Amino acid sequence: MNPQLPPVVPSVTAELVAALTPRLRKRLDAGVAKVAARPTARAGDVVRIAVDDDTDLELHAPGGVVTSAGAIRCGCLLAPGCLHRAAAASAAPVADPTEPSATEQPATAPPVTAASVTAPPVTGSAQPPPGPAPAPATAPTAETATPDQRVAAAALHDAAAAVLEAGTDGAGAVLQAELLRAAHTARLAGLPRAASRAVAVVTALRAARSTDPAYRLTDLTAALRDVLAIAHRLPRATGPELAELRGTVRQPYTPDGSLRLYGLFSEPVLTATGYAGAVTWTADAAGRLYSISDVAPGGAGRATGAADRAVRVGDTSLTHRELSRAGLAVSGATVSPTGRLGAGAGVRAVRAAGAAWHAEPLDRLWAVPVAEQVSMALAGDRDLLFLDVTLTGTVREAMGECLVADCGGRPLRLAAAHDDPALPDRENLRLLASVRGARLRVVARLTPAPQPRALLLAVSHPTDPGARLDLGLDRLRRADLPTAPTPRGAPAGPAGDEAPVHLLRRRVHQAASGGRRVLAFPGNRDTEGARLRRHGLVTAGELLAALHAAAAERARDPFGRLLPADPGRFARAWLGAAVHTEELDRILCAAAWGADLTDAADPADPADPEAP
């Protein structure tokens, strides 16, 4: 994937790939690699790619996004039926139609969990009252998915199952285009949530195949799980569950009168789909959180530059960086269900005094018990944590070094929110690691895991508690550190006897990355299953066995030749394991923090006929 190219909407890529001949489709992946490596030049809304000395490709992107097949033009003799146009679309970032803009943001639906994959009980219709009546009363019929939505869900399931079957190495541009076509069909059928998650799958696949350092296997796994789970559940869903599975394209904004807000912190936004910007978080006197964002097509440069752009609320001249430390008085405010402030013409805003983190009213955010904050985050209310911690050392993980801190007697791992070298998160984390013993007030984003873990977003200044640092935007300097730093590398402390959920999670991730074939070999599946059962994870052991069995199953024809594998059966077995792993992570996360998770559903039971 070439981040220098403008995002291309899914339907354009699907259309261009579908128009290729079978011979050109076989050469498409090589063409994508060639186009991605060629130099580009931008002139206004046009990006030019020098395919060779005599041929140029042009991508016309008014508004920063390529929205039609005709906007990709090639100067070669075979155009418009050439390979270059499809290769350029496949090498560019995917434009998600539901991606947040500078003034709007899609609704954030909670992740698909085991609770949403379990079918609700079927209820009968109410009986009409006895005796004659002009209009017998009947129970209202619950809304169900439309025929178009059922067809779209089936197409999404088949396309995602094919991707899972092939793995990242085998899911080239042709399979990606099929999933993008299914995503476009889903969006037209009124399934924006499924369409957005399908785009996320393609984005992760392209990052993996291009060895993008920002690629995360967990992102690919989560997106695949969501697409398959939505497609599996939607045909039987009704009422509120159906509305949740469908999702919404944009958040509704409702009037909220006058607000007095206090700046908390700002964080950069940098998505793999080619959008970037900044979000500033504020709170009112009661502790309710509000956010103001500026997100548009762009890269890391826009993410860092957006912090110094004026916020788009009323006619205030405050920048995001300034607002994070100041205050705002808003009249005629409009607010989304997630607390996002609107920027309508009737909104008025002026600068006001801010508040320190240790002063009222912001101090009350840190006064909420940590376990209660984690419970709210796991319930989907908000994912921000306000913590008082003491840095105790560092620990090296596969994704890099992270801080270890004491949080109310619990060892907490604090990781960088962004790994892009253009953002200062990773370097700031490295400098903070040298001040072991420092007591800091922090803002972090919860990461559900068997041990307490979060992404570090903002901290109080190591030597000036009245100041604060936004770790994705401000650069910490050695002069900001105490004069006698403690040596780095303190041990992280014992991990304890953790439940071996990682055995099932590892196989789920291996399948998402390597495809069905990596689980088809016997290996040590019996040993892993026995270990899970010894720790009381009987369902996890059964799901692991079912996953291996589905991967290894291959039927033969009457002549003894192997028949093609059934991607649908393997996808169902993988989905059951993935959903179960996610639920176990949430339950163990709540236990690690001492949080209450009364709304958590039991992980999917493979014996349940309605479970995936």
C-alpha positions in Angstrom: 0.0 0.0 0.0 1.3 3.4 -1.0 0.3 6.1 1.5 1.3 8.8 -1.0 -1.7 7.9 -3.1 -5.2 9.3 -2.4 -7.8 6.9 -0.9 -10.0 5.1 -3.4 -13.6 4.1 -2.6 -14.2 0.3 -2.5 -16.6 0.3 -5.5 -13.9 1.7 -7.8 -11.4 -0.9 -7.0 -13.9 -3.7 -7.3 -15.1 -2.4 -10.7 -11.6 -2.1 -12.1 -10.4 -5.5 -11.0 -13.6 -7.1 -12.2 -13.0 -5.7 -15.7 -9.6 -7.4 -16.0 -9.2 -10.5 -18.1 -8.2 -13.7 -16.3 -4.7 -13.4 -17.7 -4.3 -9.9 -16.3 -5.8 -10.9 -12.9 -2.9 -13.4 -12.5 -0.5 -10.5 -13.0 -2.3 -8.1 -10.7 -0.3 -8.6 -7.5 3.0 -8.0 -9.4 1.5 -4.9 -10.9 0.4 -3.6 -7.5 4.0 -4.1 -6.2 5.4 -2.2 -9.2 3.0 0.7 -9.0 3.5 1.1 -5.3 7.2 1.4 -5.8 7.1 4.0 -8.5 7.6 7.7 -7.8 4.6 10.0 -7.4 4.0 13.7 -7.8 1.0 15.7 -6.6 -0.4 18.8 -8.3 -3.6 20.0 -6.6 -6.2 17.2 -6.6 -4.2 15.1 -9.1 -1.6 12.5 -8.2 0.7 11.3 -11.0 2.5 8.0 -11.0 5.4 7.5 -13.4 4.8 3.9 -14.6 7.8 4.1 -16.9 9.6 6.7 -18.9 6.7 7.1 -21.4 3.6 6.3 -19.3 1.9 8.2 -16.5 -1.0 7.2 -14.3 -3.3 9.9 -13.0 -5.5 9.7 -10.0 -8.0 12.6 -9.8 -9.2 13.0 -6.2 -11.4 16.1 -5.7 -11.8 16.4 -2.0 -8.9 14.1 -1.5 -10.7 10.8 -2.4 -11.0 9.0 -5.8 -14.8 8.3 -6.2 -15.1 7.0 -9.8 -13.3 4.6 -12.1 -13.0 7.3 -14.7 -10.9 9.3 -12.2 -8.0 6.9 -12.6 -6.5 7.4 -16.1 -3.6 5.7 -17.8 -1.5 6.9 -20.8 -0.6 3.4 -22.0 -1.8 1.9 -25.3 -4.0 -0.7 -23.6 -6.0 1.8 -21.5 -8.7 1.9 -20.3 -8.6 -2.0 -20.1 -5.0 -2.1 -18.9 -3.6 -3.6 -15.7 -2.2 -0.2 -14.5 -5.5 1.3 -13.4 -6.6 -1.7 -11.3 -3.1 -1.9 -9.8 -3.1 1.8 -8.8 -6.5 1.4 -7.2 -5.3 -1.7 -5.3 -2.1 0.0 -4.2 -3.9 3.1 -2.8 -5.5 3.3 0.7 -9.2 2.3 0.8 -11.5 5.2 1.4 -14.1 4.2 4.1 -17.4 6.0 3.3 -18.1 6.0 7.1 -14.7 7.5 8.0 -15.0 10.5 10.3 -14.6 13.9 8.7 -13.7 17.2 10.3 -17.3 17.9 11.3 -18.9 14.5 11.5 -18.1 11.1 12.9 -19.7 7.6 12.4 -21.5 6.1 15.3 -19.3 3.9 17.4 -21.0 0.5 17.8 -19.8 -1.8 20.5 -17.7 -4.7 19.3 -19.4 -8.0 18.4 -19.3 -10.2 21.4 -20.6 -13.7 22.3 -23.7 -12.0 23.6 -24.5 -10.7 20.1 -23.8 -14.1 18.5 -26.3 -16.0 20.7 -29.8 -16.0 19.2 -32.5 -14.4 21.3 -35.4 -16.6 22.4 -38.3 -16.8 19.9 -41.5 -15.4 21.2 -45.0 -16.2 20.0 -47.6 -13.8 18.8 -50.2 -12.6 21.2 -53.6 -14.3 20.8 -56.6 -12.1 19.8 -59.2 -11.6 22.5 -62.3 -13.9 22.5 -65.5 -12.8 20.8 -66.0 -10.9 17.6 -63.9 -7.8 17.1 -63.5 -5.6 14.0 -59.7 -5.7 14.3 -58.2 -8.5 16.3 -55.2 -7.3 18.3 -51.9 -9.0 17.4 -48.4 -8.4 18.8 -46.3 -6.1 16.6 -44.0 -8.0 14.3 -40.3 -7.4 15.2 -38.3 -5.8 12.4 -36.0 -8.2 10.6 -33.2 -7.9 8.0 -34.4 -7.1 4.5 -33.8 -9.5 1.6 -31.1 -7.3 0.2 -29.4 -7.2 3.6 -29.5 -11.0 3.9 -27.9 -11.3 0.4 -25.3 -8.7 1.3 -24.5 -10.5 4.6 -24.0 -13.8 2.7 -21.7 -12.2 0.2 -19.7 -10.6 3.0 -19.4 -14.0 4.8 -18.2 -15.8 1.6 -15.7 -13.1 0.8 -14.3 -12.9 4.3 -14.2 -16.7 4.6 -12.1 -16.8 1.4 -9.7 -14.3 2.9 -9.4 -16.3 6.1 -8.9 -19.5 4.0 -6.0 -17.9 2.1 -4.3 -15.9 4.9 -2.4 -12.7 4.3 0.0 -14.2 1.8 -2.7 -15.7 -0.4 -5.2 -12.9 -0.1 -4.0 -10.8 -3.0 -5.6 -8.0 -4.9 -8.3 -10.2 -6.5 -9.6 -11.5 -3.1 -9.4 -8.0 -1.7 -11.5 -6.7 -4.6 -14.1 -9.3 -3.9 -14.3 -8.3 -0.3 -14.5 -4.6 -1.3 -17.3 -5.4 -3.7 -19.2 -7.2 -0.9 -18.5 -4.1 1.3 -20.0 -1.8 -1.3 -23.0 -4.0 -1.7 -23.5 -4.0 2.1 -23.3 -0.3 2.3 -25.9 0.1 -0.4 -28.1 -2.4 1.5 -28.0 -0.3 4.6 -25.2 -2.2 6.5 -22.6 0.6 7.1 -21.0 -1.2 10.1 -20.3 -4.4 8.2 -19.0 -2.4 5.2 -16.7 -0.4 7.4 -15.2 -3.5 9.1 -14.8 -5.2 5.7 -12.8 -2.2 4.5 -10.7 -2.5 7.7 -9.9 -6.1 6.7 -8.6 -5.0 3.3 -6.6 -2.2 4.9 -4.9 -4.6 7.3 -4.2 -7.1 4.5 -2.5 -4.5 2.4 -0.5 -3.3 5.4 0.6 -6.9 6.1 1.6 -7.6 2.4 3.5 -4.4 2.1 5.4 -5.0 5.4 4.0 -1.7 6.7 5.5 -1.1 10.2 2.0 0.1 11.3 0.5 -3.4 10.6 -1.0 -5.1 13.6 -2.2 -8.7 13.4 -4.7 -8.0 16.2 -6.3 -5.4 14.0 -6.7 -7.9 11.1 -8.1 -10.5 13.5 -10.6 -8.2 15.1 -11.8 -6.9 11.7 -12.2 -10.4 10.3 -14.1 -11.5 13.5 -16.5 -8.6 13.3 -17.3 -9.1 9.6 -18.0 -12.8 10.1 -19.9 -12.3 13.3 -22.2 -9.6 11.8 -22.8 -11.7 8.7 -23.5 -14.8 10.8 -26.0 -13.1 13.2 -27.7 -10.5 11.0 -30.2 -12.9 9.2 -31.7 -13.9 12.6 -31.4 -10.6 14.4 -34.4 -8.4 15.3 -35.1 -5.2 17.1 -32.3 -3.4 18.9 -29.8 -6.1 18.1 -30.5 -5.7 14.4 -30.1 -1.9 14.6 -26.7 -2.4 16.4 -25.5 -4.9 13.7 -26.6 -2.5 10.9 -24.8 0.5 12.4 -25.2 4.1 11.3 -23.2 6.1 8.8 -23.2 9.4 10.8 -24.0 10.2 14.4 -27.1 12.2 15.1 -26.6 15.4 17.0 -29.1 16.8 19.5 -29.3 20.2 21.1 -27.6 20.4 24.5 -28.0 24.1 25.5 -25.0 25.9 27.0 -21.8 24.1 28.1 -18.9 25.2 30.2 -16.0 22.9 29.2 -12.4 22.4 30.6 -9.7 21.1 28.4 -8.2 17.7 29.3 -5.8 16.6 26.5 -5.4 16.2 22.7 -4.4 13.1 20.8 -3.4 12.6 17.2 -5.6 10.5 14.8 -3.8 8.5 12.2 -5.7 5.7 10.4 -4.5 3.1 7.9 -7.3 4.2 5.5 -5.6 7.6 4.8 -7.2 9.9 7.4 -5.5 11.9 9.9 -6.0 14.8 12.4 -6.5 15.5 16.1 -9.1 15.0 18.8 -9.3 17.2 21.8 -11.1 15.9 24.9 -12.8 18.2 27.4 -15.1 17.7 30.5 -17.8 19.7 32.1 -18.2 20.4 35.8 -20.1 17.2 36.3 -17.3 15.1 34.7 -19.1 14.3 31.5 -16.6 14.0 28.5 -16.9 15.9 25.3 -14.7 15.7 22.2 -13.9 18.0 19.3 -12.1 16.6 16.3 -10.5 17.6 13.0 -10.1 14.5 10.8 -9.7 14.5 7.0 -7.7 12.7 4.3 -3.9 13.0 5.1 -0.9 11.4 6.7 1.2 11.8 9.8 2.0 15.5 8.8 -1.7 16.4 9.1 -2.0 14.5 12.4 0.7 16.7 13.9 -0.3 19.9 12.1 -4.0 19.6 13.1 -3.0 20.3 16.7 -2.2 23.8 15.8 -5.3 24.4 13.7 -8.3 26.2 15.2 -11.1 24.0 16.6 -14.2 23.9 14.5 -16.7 25.0 17.1 -18.3 28.4 16.8 -16.0 31.2 15.9 -13.3 30.6 18.5 -9.7 30.9 17.4 -8.4 28.4 20.0 -6.2 25.6 18.5 -6.5 22.0 19.6 -3.3 22.3 21.5 -4.5 25.5 23.3 -7.9 24.1 24.1 -6.4 21.0 25.8 -5.1 23.4 28.5 -7.8 26.1 28.4 -11.6 26.2 28.6 -14.5 26.8 26.4 -18.0 28.4 26.9 -20.4 27.0 24.3 -24.0 28.2 23.6 -26.4 26.4 21.3 -24.3 23.3 21.6 -25.2 20.1 19.7 -23.8 16.8 20.9 -23.7 13.2 19.5 -24.5 10.2 21.7 -20.8 9.6 22.2 -20.2 13.2 23.4 -18.8 14.6 20.1 -19.6 18.4 19.8 -21.2 19.5 16.5 -20.1 22.5 14.5 -23.4 23.8 13.2 -24.0 27.3 12.2 -26.0 28.1 15.4 -23.2 27.1 17.7 -21.3 29.9 19.5 -18.1 29.4 21.5 -15.6 31.7 23.3 -12.4 31.0 25.2 -12.7 30.5 29.0 -10.4 29.7 31.8 -9.1 26.1 32.0 -8.3 24.0 35.1 -5.4 21.9 36.2 -5.8 18.1 36.5 -5.4 18.4 40.3 -8.0 21.1 40.6 -11.8 21.0 40.4 -13.7 20.1 38.4 -11.1 17.9 36.5 -9.8 16.3 39.7 -13.0 14.4 40.2 -12.2 12.3 37.1 -9.3 10.8 38.9 -11.4 10.3 42.1 -13.6 7.7 40.4 -12.4 4.2 41.6 -10.3 2.5 39.0 -12.4 -0.6 39.0 -15.5 1.4 38.3 -13.7 3.2 35.4 -12.7 -0.2 33.9 -16.3 -1.5 34.3 -17.6 1.5 32.3 -14.9 1.0 29.6 -15.7 -2.7 29.2 -19.5 -1.9 29.0 -18.7 0.4 26.1 -19.6 3.7 27.9 -16.1 5.1 27.4 -12.6 3.7 27.1 -10.5 6.4 28.8 -9.0 5.8 32.2 -7.8 8.5 34.6 -5.1 7.0 36.8 -2.6 7.9 39.4 0.5 5.7 38.9 4.1 5.2 40.1 6.5 4.2 37.4 8.4 1.0 38.5 10.3 -0.1 35.4 9.9 -1.3 31.8 9.3 -4.6 30.0 10.2 -5.5 26.5 7.4 -7.1 24.4 7.0 -8.2 20.8 5.7 -4.7 19.8 8.5 -2.9 21.7 9.2 -1.6 25.1 6.4 -0.5 27.5 6.3 1.1 30.9 5.4 -0.8 34.0 3.7 1.2 36.8 2.0 0.6 40.1 -1.6 1.5 40.0 -3.3 1.1 43.4 -1.2 -2.0 44.1 -1.7 -3.5 40.7 1.2 -3.8 38.1 0.0 -1.9 35.0 1.6 -2.0 31.6 1.5 1.3 29.7 2.2 1.0 25.9 2.6 3.7 23.3 -0.6 4.7 21.5 1.1 5.1 18.2 4.2 3.5 16.6 4.6 5.9 13.6 8.0 7.5 13.8 6.6 10.8 12.8 4.7 10.9 16.1 6.5 11.3 19.5 4.7 8.6 21.4 7.5 6.0 21.3 10.3 8.4 22.1 8.3 10.0 25.0 7.8 6.5 26.4 11.5 5.8 26.2 12.3 9.0 28.2 9.7 8.3 30.8 11.2 4.9 31.3 14.3 6.6 32.8 12.3 8.2 35.7 11.5 5.1 37.7 9.8 6.0 41.0 8.1 9.1 39.5 4.4 9.6 40.6 2.3 10.7 37.6 -1.3 11.4 36.9 -2.1 9.9 33.5 -4.8 9.5 30.9 -4.8 6.1 29.2 -7.0 4.0 26.9 -8.0 0.6 28.2 -6.7 -2.5 26.3 -8.7 -5.6 27.3 -6.1 -8.2 28.3 -5.6 -10.8 31.1 -3.4 -8.4 32.9 -3.9 -4.6 33.5 -2.9 -2.9 30.3 -3.6 0.5 28.6 -2.3 2.8 25.9 -0.7 5.9 27.4 -2.2 9.2 26.0 -1.2 12.0 28.3 0.7 12.5 31.6 1.4 15.1 34.2 4.8 16.7 33.8 7.5 14.7 35.6 8.9 17.9 37.3 6.0 20.2 37.2 2.7 18.5 38.4 0.7 21.6 37.3 1.7 21.1 33.7 0.7 18.2 31.4 2.1 16.5 28.2 0.1 15.1 25.3 2.3 12.2 24.4 1.2 12.0 20.8 1.8 15.7 20.1 4.3 17.1 22.7 7.9 16.0 22.7 9.4 15.3 26.1 13.0 16.6 26.5 15.7 15.3 28.8 15.7 18.8 30.5 12.1 18.0 31.5 13.3 14.9 33.5 14.4 14.9 37.1 18.2 15.5 37.5 19.0 12.1 38.9 17.1 9.5 36.8 17.0 5.9 38.0 18.5 3.4 35.6 16.2 1.7 33.2 15.3 -1.9 32.9 13.6 -2.6 36.2 11.9 -6.0 36.3 8.2 -6.0 35.5 7.4 -8.3 38.4 6.0 -11.8 38.4 3.2 -12.4 35.9 1.5 -14.9 38.2 -0.3 -18.0 37.3 -2.3 -16.7 34.4 -5.0 -18.8 32.6 -3.4 -20.0 29.3 -5.9 -18.1 27.1 -2.9 -17.3 24.8 -3.0 -20.9 23.5 -6.3 -20.4 21.8 -5.6 -16.7 20.9 -2.3 -17.7 19.2 -4.1 -20.3 17.0 -6.8 -17.7 16.1 -4.1 -15.2 15.1 -2.1 -17.8 13.2 -5.2 -18.7 11.1 -5.9 -15.0 10.4 -2.3 -14.6 9.2 -1.4 -17.9 7.6 -4.7 -19.2 6.5 -6.3 -22.6 7.1 -3.2 -24.6 6.0 -1.1 -23.5 9.1 -3.6 -25.3 11.4 -4.0 -28.4 9.2 -0.9 -30.1 10.7 -1.2 -32.1 13.9 1.5 -30.2 15.9 0.9 -30.2 19.7 -2.9 -29.6 19.6 -3.6 -32.4 22.1 -1.1 -30.9 24.6 -2.6 -27.4 24.3 -6.1 -28.7 24.6 -5.2 -30.6 27.7 -3.5 -27.6 29.3 -6.6 -25.5 28.7 -8.9 -28.1 30.3 -6.6 -28.4 33.3 -7.1 -24.7 34.0 -10.9 -25.1 33.8 -11.1 -23.7 30.2 -13.1 -26.7 28.9 -14.9 -24.7 26.2 -11.7 -23.2 25.0 -10.2 -26.6 24.7 -13.2 -27.9 22.7 -13.1 -24.9 20.4 -9.4 -25.4 19.8 -10.0 -29.0 18.8 -12.8 -28.0 16.5 -10.7 -25.4 14.9 -7.9 -27.9 14.2 -10.4 -30.5 12.9 -12.0 -28.0 10.5 -8.6 -27.0 9.2 -7.5 -30.6 8.6 -10.8 -31.9 7.1 -10.4 -32.6 3.4 -12.9 -34.9 1.6 -11.9 -37.0 -1.5 -13.8 -37.9 -4.7 -14.5 -41.5 -5.8 -11.0 -41.6 -7.4 -9.3 -40.6 -4.2 -8.4 -37.1 -5.2 -8.7 -34.3 -2.6 -11.7 -32.1 -3.0 -11.5 -28.3 -2.2 -11.8 -27.5 1.5 -15.0 -26.0 2.8 -14.1 -22.3 3.7 -17.5 -21.9 5.4 -17.0 -24.6 8.0 -13.5 -23.4 8.8 -14.7 -19.8 9.1 -17.5 -20.9 11.5 -15.0 -22.8 13.7 -12.6 -19.9 13.6 -15.3 -17.4 14.5 -16.4 -19.4 17.5 -12.8 -19.5 18.8 -12.2 -15.8 18.1 -15.4 -14.7 19.9 -14.7 -16.9 22.8 -11.2 -15.5 23.1 -12.4 -12.0 23.1 -15.0 -12.7 25.8 -12.3 -14.4 28.0 -10.1 -11.4 27.6 -12.8 -9.1 28.8 -13.7 -11.3 31.8 -10.0 -11.8 32.8 -9.4 -8.0 32.2 -12.2 -7.2 34.6 -10.9 -9.7 37.2 -7.3 -8.3 36.9 -8.6 -4.8 37.6 -11.2 -5.9 40.2 -13.9 -4.5 38.0 -17.6 -5.6 37.9 -18.7 -7.2 34.7 -22.3 -8.1 35.4 -23.3 -7.3 31.9 -20.9 -9.8 30.4 -22.3 -12.8 28.6 -21.0 -16.3 28.9 -18.6 -17.1 26.1 -20.2 -18.9 23.2 -20.7 -22.6 23.8 -20.0 -24.8 20.7 -22.8 -27.0 21.8 -25.3 -24.2 21.3 -26.8 -24.6 17.8 -27.0 -20.8 17.5 -23.3 -20.2 18.4 -21.0 -19.6 15.5 
